[in-house]
Amino acid sequence: MSSKKYENSNTKAFGILAWISFGIAFAGMLLGLLYLELDLFAKAFLAMTYLFSVSSCFVLAKVVRDKQESAELINKIENAKTEQLLSKYISADREEH
């Protein structure tokens, strides 16, 4: 059984690109809200819904990642149980012969 730690497959450059693009999108939204010709309440509503959608994206990404990690853990446990049963069966079979 392998005891391999989780390895991030993303490069550092990809992480930097993701954060830079997030910052540009966020700044663009703020600038768009500032220059949009609406009253303050409409701008506040748009800003609130934008922030809610961004936070929902972060939460959704965490939920998907956690589900994948738990599935991997369950698979590791099932594989360990299978290996244990097989080793018991093989050792019992060797004792008979």
Secondary structure, DSSP 8 states (H G I E B T S, - for coil): ---------S-HHHHHHHHHHHHHHHHHHHHHHHHS-S-HHHHHHHHHHHHHHHHHHHHHHHHHHHHHHHHHHHHHHHHHHHHHHHHHHHHHHHHH-
